[in-house]
Amino acid sequence: MLGDISHAEHIYIAVGYTDMRKQIDGLSAIVQQNFKLDPFSNSLFLFYGRNTKIMKALYWEGDGFVRHEVIYEPAKLYVKDIYRKTYECRNCRKNGKGVMLKAGTPKPAIPHSFTSPSVLSQVIIDKYVNHMPLYRQESEWKRLGLELSRTTMANCVIIATKEYFIPIVNRMHELMMQESHIHCDETPVQVLNESGKKATSRSYMCGYIQVSEKVKDLLRYLSISLTEKPRIHNSS
């Protein structure tokens, strides 16, 4: 909201159209670069977009907002202890019946592991989105104070794939196969040591997308040889 502008010494109106998406930094840059003026002087600068009913004003009041700064907070780890309470019916015990009830606990992301959902998701994001190999992740976790071996990370990714991702992909495949039309685009890849196939045979990574909005897209592995007809394999 614009404050008191009665003390402004000069009023400048920008000629032409100004992008109304620009904020304080963008408008200040126009004043400095295009007009060769000081946006921090005691002057009022007015800007209009294509809709002349909308106007933006820039006026330095001497205090308040100066600039934006992006602050990076390094990652940090902490241990979350999970306890389970046990309740006893004391009236039942008086009657000679011992009744003990235990509260439920949240299911771990990986059974018999200290890996939390946040650690597991970060490992997967770093490997498959940021293209960071597990041996480099091992060094990164060590710098944060956690001894997390590449073997443990690999096992966690495999378990998470079987427990969480494959059921989702299979369900997406079921919905996709109900459609009358499916779009497909393939990318040739070379696969070594594939069961029942030569290393020189053709393999493809295919992206499928259906016409409706039930399932947005689906990635499957399509394996074909030079003499075979295409067959769809599960990503497992």
Long-range contacts (C-beta under 8 A, 24 or more apart in sequence): 2-57, 2-59, 3-59, 3-61, 4-61, 5-44, 5-57, 5-59, 7-42, 8-42, 8-43, 8-44, 8-59, 9-41, 9-42, 9-43, 10-41, 10-42, 10-43, 10-44, 11-43, 11-44, 11-46, 12-37, 12-43, 12-44, 12-45, 12-46, 13-46, 13-48, 14-45, 14-46, 14-47, 14-48, 17-48, 17-49, 17-50, 18-47, 18-48, 18-49, 18-56, 19-49, 20-47, 20-49, 20-51, 20-54, 20-56, 22-47, 22-56, 24-58, 24-65, 25-67, 25-68, 27-56, 27-58, 28-58, 31-58, 75-144, 76-144, 77-144, 77-145, 77-146, 80-116, 82-106, 109-160, 110-156, 110-159, 110-160, 111-159, 113-152, 113-156, 115-152, 115-156, 119-148, 120-156, 120-157, 120-160, 123-153, 123-156, 123-157, 124-157, 124-160, 127-153, 127-157, 161-236, 162-236, 165-235, 166-234, 166-235, 166-236, 169-218, 169-220, 169-234, 169-235, 170-234, 172-215, 172-218, 173-218, 173-220, 175-210, 175-214, 175-215, 176-208, 176-210, 176-214, 176-215, 176-218, 178-214, 179-210, 179-211, 179-212, 179-214, 180-211, 181-210, 181-211, 182-208, 182-209, 182-210, 182-211, 183-208, 183-209, 183-210, 183-211, 184-208, 184-209, 186-222, 191-223, 194-223, 197-223, 197-225, 198-225, 201-225, 201-226, 202-226
